[in-house]
């Protein structure tokens, strides 16, 4: 019964800070352990109510944890972003290849003009096309990458581009990475 009364009083005293005297009156003297436990709990609750804010050590620990997470995530994000740039360049060159084949079937030659191919490049992708009546080659670079980074393709009897990378087979997209 003493423990039951003590735990109920602890719950009641959370909302009434001055109820320690009430606990002494209600808990009989033969339940000393319950009274002591209730007093200690009330003292702890009162200390927690007086405490406001965080200590400097707690704030430093949080800052260190955030810095460690950032050090792990930022390089991975950069690598993922670069892979997306290369995927966009590769997709644009593959699309260009199919458009050149369609244009060849209709006009019996290749073209340098993206508008004639009805081709719009992806955001940030820069396409450079060299074409003749018998072949074509193209290089794709991205505005967010360096000039030495990119992809290349060639088709027909055209010569493969030499920069930023040289493809070895017709209609095959080759990238620096």
N, C-alpha and C positions, 0 to 999 in steps of 0.2 A: 504494500500500500504506500509506503514512504517513497519508493522510486516512482510510482505512478503519479503521486501528488507532486513530486519534485519536477518531473518532466512537464506536467501540465502548467506548473507555475513558471517554468523557464519559458514556455511558449507565451504565456500571458505577460511576462515581464519584458519581453522584447519590445512591446509597444508602450510600456509605462516605465520610464527609466528610474523612478524613485520607489520601486516596489520591493527593494531588498528587505526593508523592515517588515513588510507584509509577509514575506517568505519566512522570516524568523518567527513570527507569531503563529503561522499556520502549520509549520513543520515542527513536530514535537521534539523534545530533547533526546528521546531514545532513537531518533532517526538522524543521527549526527552526520553519517556519510552522505545522505541525501541532501542535507542542508549545506554541507561543505561543497558538494558538487554543484548545487544550484548557485551558490555564491560565486564560485570560480567561473561558472558559465556567464553569470551576469556581469562580472568584471571584464571578461573577454569581450562580451557584446558591447559594453560601454566604451572600451578602447577602440573597437572597430568603428563605432559610430563617430568617434572624435577624429579618426584618421581621415584626412582628405588628400587626394592626389597620389602621385607616384614618387618613389624615391629616385635619385639620380642613377643608382645601380640598375634598377628595373628598366629605366628608359634606355640606358646604355646597352643592356642585354637585348632589348627589342631592336635597337638600331643595328647591332652586330648581326642579328638574325636576318634582318632585311637586306643588309649588305651581302651576306653569304648567298641568299636566294638570288639576288640580282646578279652576282658574279657567275652563278650557274646558268641563269636563264638568258642573259643578254647574248652571249656567244652562240647559243643554240638558235635564238631568234634570227641573228644575222645570217647564219648558215641556211636556215629555212628560206629566208627572203632571197638570198642569192640563187638557191635552187629554183625558186619561183620565177626569177628573171630568166634563167636559162630555159626553163620549160616554156615560157612565153615566146622566146626567140625561136626555139625549136619548132613549136607549133606554127608560128608564122611562116617559117621556111617550108615546112611540109605543106601548108596551105598554098604558098606561092608556087610550089612545084606542081600541085594539081591544077592550079589556075593556068600555069604556063602550058601544060599539056592540053588543056581545053582550048587555049588561045591558038596553039599550033594546029589543032584539028580544024579550027574555023578559018585561020588566016595563012596557014602554011609557013609561018615564021614565028619567032619569039619577040617579045617586047620588053622595053625598059620601063614602061609607064604603068604605075600602080593603078591609075584610074582606068586604063584600058582593061586591066585584069580584074577590075571591081574588087580590089583588095585593100582593106584597111588594116594596118598593123596594130598590134596590142599597145596599150599605154606604155610609153617609154621605149618601145622597140623602134630602132632605126634600121630600115632596109636599104641596102645599096645593091642595085641590079645592073649587071652588064649583059647585054643580049645582042645577038646577031641573028641572021636568018637561019643559021644552022645550030646554034647552041646558046646557052645562057649560064651565068653564074650569079650567085647572090651571097651577100654577107649581112648578117644581122648583129647589131650591137645594142646595148641597152644604155640609156642615159644615166642610170645609177651605177653602172660599172665602168671600169677603165676601158680605154680604146683597145688595149691588147686582149680584152676578154670578149668573146663572142662565139658565133656559130657560122658555118658556111655550108653551101650546097652548090652543085652544078648539074646541068642536064644537057641532053643533045650532044653535039660535037663541040661544046664550049670547053674552054680551059678552066680547070678548077682554080678558085682564088687561092692566094698564098698567105694572106693575112686575114684574120688572126690565127687561122688554122687551115690546113689543106686537106680537103676530102679526097679519098682514094677511089671511091666508086660513085657512079652517076646516081643521082636522086637520093643520095645518103646524106643526112644531116650530121655534121661533125662539130662538136663544141670543144672549147678549150678546157672545160671541166666535165 
